[in-house]
Amino acid sequence: MRDKKAVFLDRDGTIVVHEPYLSSPDQLKLLPYAAEGLRLFQKMGYFVFIITNQSGIARGFFDEERLLLIHDKLLTMLQKEGITVNGIYYCPHHTEGVVEQYKVACNCRKPKPKMILDAANKYHVDLSQSLMIGDAAVDMQAGKNAGCICVLVKSSPSDTSDELSKSADYVVQDLREAAGIFGVM
């Protein structure tokens, strides 16, 4: 029975400050109100999943071992804030990659919904009651493709186009504002 709800979150630009091809744990910096928003979602009974494209692996900027170190540090940072992440799902592929084993047209890269669907199946999540929160078109499309409610994080007016804003069910400045919307629904 699928009776649980989840919040699926893009990593860069949604939870942490966007750094192009973030490749070191030392580069991680939580966005303002990210931890507060995640705590509120957990208090409301949501599972928390991170769903992230990591083409830097395919492009040879860093390897999976480095990505796991980055994610370990992120989990530690969030745990210190009282947040439990139920899972991190990432896609290391890109068709323009230089690392041959990752230079593929996969079925997991957002906007395809495989990472969301895998988490939902494992944890018996009702996708119609769940959220995909991100800062990019691929996040909104992945959420729509999975049947989620889509929330666009738009931290400044120049961040995203009006067209992108129209693709979202909700547009917010940060995760705290997102949690506030769903705390009163």
URSULFEN-V939647 format. One record per residue. RES is the residue in one letter. PSI is psi in whole degrees, 0 to 359 (none if undefined). Layout:
res->RES psi->PSI
res->RES psi->PSI
This chain:
res->M psi->132
res->R psi->92
res->D psi->6
res->K psi->152
res->K psi->155
res->A psi->158
res->V psi->120
res->F psi->126
res->L psi->134
res->D psi->154
res->R psi->296
res->D psi->124
res->G psi->356
res->T psi->310
res->I psi->316
res->V psi->158
res->V psi->133
res->H psi->122
res->E psi->122
res->P psi->124
res->Y psi->52
res->L psi->121
res->S psi->8
res->S psi->139
res->P psi->332
res->D psi->343
res->Q psi->348
res->L psi->130
res->K psi->120
res->L psi->141
res->L psi->152
res->P psi->137
res->Y psi->4
res->A psi->310
res->A psi->318
res->E psi->316
res->G psi->317
res->L psi->320
res->R psi->319
res->L psi->317
res->F psi->317
res->Q psi->321
res->K psi->330
res->M psi->2
res->G psi->12
res->Y psi->138
res->F psi->154
res->V psi->123
res->F psi->142
res->I psi->129
res->I psi->109
res->T psi->134
res->N psi->132
res->Q psi->66
res->S psi->349
res->G psi->334
res->I psi->309
res->A psi->327
res->R psi->355
res->G psi->14
res->F psi->331
res->F psi->165
res->D psi->175
res->E psi->326
res->E psi->317
res->R psi->318
res->L psi->319
res->L psi->324
res->L psi->318
res->I psi->313
res->H psi->325
res->D psi->316
res->K psi->319
res->L psi->316
res->L psi->319
res->T psi->316
res->M psi->316
res->L psi->322
res->Q psi->322
res->K psi->337
res->E psi->6
res->G psi->22
res->I psi->132
res->T psi->124
res->V psi->125
res->N psi->338
res->G psi->151
res->I psi->125
res->Y psi->131
res->Y psi->152
res->C psi->119
res->P psi->4
res->H psi->157
res->H psi->134
res->T psi->340
res->E psi->17
res->G psi->166
res->V psi->347
res->V psi->111
res->E psi->316
res->Q psi->342
res->Y psi->357
res->K psi->72
res->V psi->156
res->A psi->98
res->C psi->178
res->N psi->11
res->C psi->343
res->R psi->126
res->K psi->136
res->P psi->4
res->K psi->146
res->P psi->9
res->K psi->317
res->M psi->318
res->I psi->313
res->L psi->321
res->D psi->314
res->A psi->317
res->A psi->319
res->N psi->317
res->K psi->323
res->Y psi->7
res->H psi->51
res->V psi->136
res->D psi->106
res->L psi->331
res->S psi->342
res->Q psi->9
res->S psi->164
res->L psi->143
res->M psi->121
res->I psi->127
res->G psi->180
res->D psi->11
res->A psi->163
res->A psi->321
res->V psi->329
res->D psi->315
res->M psi->318
res->Q psi->320
res->A psi->317
res->G psi->314
res->K psi->316
res->N psi->333
res->A psi->348
res->G psi->23
res->C psi->163
res->I psi->134
res->C psi->131
res->V psi->122
res->L psi->126
res->V psi->119
res->K psi->89
res->S psi->346
res->S psi->154
res->P psi->334
res->S psi->357
res->D psi->316
res->T psi->158
res->S psi->163
res->D psi->324
res->E psi->317
res->L psi->317
res->S psi->324
res->K psi->337
res->S psi->347
res->A psi->153
res->D psi->329
res->Y psi->149
res->V psi->128
res->V psi->166
res->Q psi->332
res->D psi->176
res->L psi->330
res->R psi->316
res->E psi->320
res->A psi->313
res->A psi->324
res->G psi->321
res->I psi->314
res->F psi->349
res->G psi->342
res->V psi->2
res->M psi->none
